[in-house]
Amino acid sequence: MDTRSDAPDAQRVYEVAAQIFLTLGTPQRLRLLSGLCQGEKSVNALVAETGTTQSNVSQHLAHLYRAGLVARRRDGQQVFYRIHNERAAMLCRAVCTQVAIELDDPEAVPRAERLITPHDSTHD
């Protein structure tokens, strides 16, 4: 156990980490962050990319903005979003890339290193 006086309380660490995962915990938010990893985009561009409604995109962007993961700026009638927290974006990229690899070729990743498990697998 860490005995330094500046060490964070373990419970607080888990609470903050869980909040980050909750914020990232919807496919739509992950998709929006992925789109923004390519650069700043308007809400209209993100609506076109995701194929969902402007209201839905705006709601998810507002959540990401409040969490500090994206930044925004207004230019006339348009609002543009960009990645604000690069570490959160890196976390998303790492997890989504790993999942994509596993879905494409499950045998390419040793069982102990997989993030996803087949539904028909048995527990070791």
Residue, then its C-alpha position, 0 to 999 in steps of 0.5 A: m500500500d502507498t503510504r505517501s501523504d499525497a497518495p489519493d484515496a483508493q476509493r476516490v480513484y475508482e470513483v473517478a475512473a468509473q465516471i470516465f468509463l460511464t462518460l465513454g460508455t455509449p457507442q454514440r459517444l465513442r463514435l463521436l470521439s473517433g470522428l473528432c480524432q480526425g480533427e475539429k468538426s461541426v455538429n452538422a458534419l458529425v450528424a452526417e457522419t453518424g447518421t443520427t439526429q442533430s438532437n441526439v448528437s448535440q446531447h452526447l456532445a454536451h455530455l462529453y463537453r461537460a466531462g472535459l473530453v471535448a472543447r467547442r467554439r462557435d462560428g456564426q450559427q455553427v458550433f465546432y467540436r474538437i478533442h480537448n482531452e487527448r488522454a481520453a481519446m487515446l484510451c478510446r482509440a486503444v480499446c476500440t482498436q483492440v476490440a476491432i482486432e479481436l472481432d476481426d481475428p479472435e485467434a490473433v490475440p492470446r486468450a489471457e490478453r483479450l478484452i472480449t470473450p466468445h459467448d460460448s467460452t467456458h470459464d477457466 
